Amino acid sequence: MKSVLCSRFFILLPWILIVIIMLDVDPRRPAPPITSRPYFSPHTLGCGGSRVPLRRSSPVRDNLEKRNESRVQSQPQPPLPTIYAITPTYSRPVQKAELTRLANTFRQVAQLHWILVEDRATRSDLVSSFLERAGLPNTHLHVPTPRRYKRPWLPRATEQRNAGLAWLRQRHQHQRAQPGVLFFADDDNTYSLELFQEMRTTRKVSVWPVGLVGGRLYERPLVENGKVVGWYTGWREDRPFAIDMAGFAVSLQVILSNPKAVFKRRGSQPGMQESDFLKQITTVEELEPKANNCTKVLVWHTRTEKVNLANEPKYHLDTVNIEV
């Protein structure tokens, strides 16, 4: 009797297992793909050890997410405005040292084009070789200052700044101008990198404080409710724009829209170059305060100390020529 029961049990056992397996399988759920990815449990432990179901992937949801990502990636990003820095320079013992300091700053600024203008009838070998090694997008210009204007009380670098303006207008004469900002970077100034972030958003003309200028620790535009209402300065507060050359930037579009705006020689009084230029392109009411409403100094008028060459021989005595 026992043998009969055992034989019947073993005959029925496979069929019982098949029925159990068929009941456990959900025919509406697709089989998981065969991949080499590691298996993760469909549950994770929540607070207090409770089992929380994980978010299951869905083909429809995955397609929507991929489509949204492609839309974000396909949207064109606005181009970064180019900063054009016009730097007048002239031959002197500290020229290369000051240009090196300035280049070290400019190399850390994205999308900057350096316009270096020498006060000479021809390009100098020193500046030419310096720019070749500077690793910066640059334009090397030269124009001499007429001898009659080389007086201590007369404005300097007028012809050089105008040459830089002329080059910019000629470059963009027959093409649509890309977003850009122009500022005048004298080679004896020191610049914070934060200043370039501030000026890059200039819509028309932006302004900020300048340190160590005008016989004071700083000069700055006075700002109320986001508008310039006056000037904190140590010299001639009656100037229309009582500001240093290092204290403003101009949109490239404004420069191109005002082709006759230049720095003047005739009729311009000492210390009035900035005002004479800005009067041609903007008004005080239109100025855009930067640097936390003109309360932060981000540029300093650091003049290099006059070099002591009392022991320099009249004739070159060294066996080699070293460029300084």
Summary of the structure (lengths in Angstrom):
residues: 324
radius of gyration: 35.4
end to end distance: 115.7
largest distance: 134.5
contacts: 796
relative contact order: 0.12
helix: 34%
strand: 19%
